Amino acid sequence: MAGIPIQQWTLANGAKVFLAESHAIAMVDVELDFDAGARRDPSDKAGLASITAQMASKGVTASQGQPALDENQLGEAWADLGASFGAGAGGDRMSFSLRSLSYPDLLPRSAQLAARQLGGPAFPADVWARDRERMSASIREANTRPGTVAGKAFSAAVYGTHPYGFQADEASLARITVADMRALYARAVEPCRARVSIVGDVTRAQAEALVNTLLSQLPVQAAGRCEPLPAVPDVAPLAAPVVQEIPFASAQAHVLIGQPGYKRDDPDYFPLTVGNYILGGGGFASRLQNEVREKRGLTYGVSSYFMPGLHAGAFTLSLQTRPDQTAQAIQVSRDVLSRFVAEGPTEAELKAAKDNLVGGFALRIDSNRKLLDNIAGIAWNNLPLDYLDTWTAQVERVTVADIKAAFARKLQPQRMVTVTVGAVAPRQQ
């Protein structure tokens, strides 16, 4: 009775639509996802996907008798509708998000304006020149912070030559041109590649009309074909431990420990999710927090997390500590991690984690935006349509043996990256 029915179908243009009707309020949220994330960035043009998404909101070209709009005019047009439309890019996908009231005098107009923005981004060269200077200044400022330095070094060491590890810098920004943005956009943002997720006050018929309108100004490949994009290689596993000690004048030492983790479609997803909640993802209830902070006072906070995607996203153990306590904090964290991988959790830890995860499940879907995020994840990762309905049951099924086996398959504590910024780390044994 409390299930969340998700309807799914494919349009004639190849777009896949995922709909959860919610008629409590007159609002519609839409997300359109395309395989144009950072994993598509060339090695010498890191940041291209993210910049292309940002620049897609900087104006639209003239079309169908309507004049061109610059970024200010486009912003005013959205404000007049009381709606919003934005874009961004993560590691795997470029996403466009529309939010509008579902009133019949507003939603069609919002859809038409979003269609113009999707189908005819202007990519103005003068705006890119301006934004490039601003972004370069932002990068220079960020590089003065130890957390940024640690994150960049860790990402490069964990991912190697994989695009997940690319970091935009002033040199890569200088190489990115408007022509690069247009080429990426034309290659990947096509109706046949779209995964469209919708939550809100529309019926299936209305949702289909909405999606057709949104995609109406994008070019369609001939004969209904959708040529596959080039394959992206997987993240290579670490062959040996890596230790990087980066001097930095900071009050706290920043420490990151980890390695490539797993893909989102891995069958170990639930054991790893529950297990990491126990290890370092459960805040004050986690084993790392108890051992490193509560028992020894070595840090204010320590955590661990996985970032699964289309490729093996990183497992990361993160903490900050006083420089004179760095060696001890790292050693204790490594010991906790190694013991957890070898032995798994206790039954008491597992029960507490399940109670928290199952009890907090409603908070994952308590707004249209959160529900949309979940449905977009289902769409993008090819998860079952009843994924949300069975989520708590999947958590409840996890056993201590499941967690121990999953962690043993995925993590090798003796072969991890350790990055320390601000103090010297001990060598791994």
Summary of the structure (lengths in Angstrom):
residues: 429
radius of gyration: 23.4
end to end distance: 54.4
largest distance: 69.6
contacts: 1412
relative contact order: 0.16
helix: 47%
strand: 18%
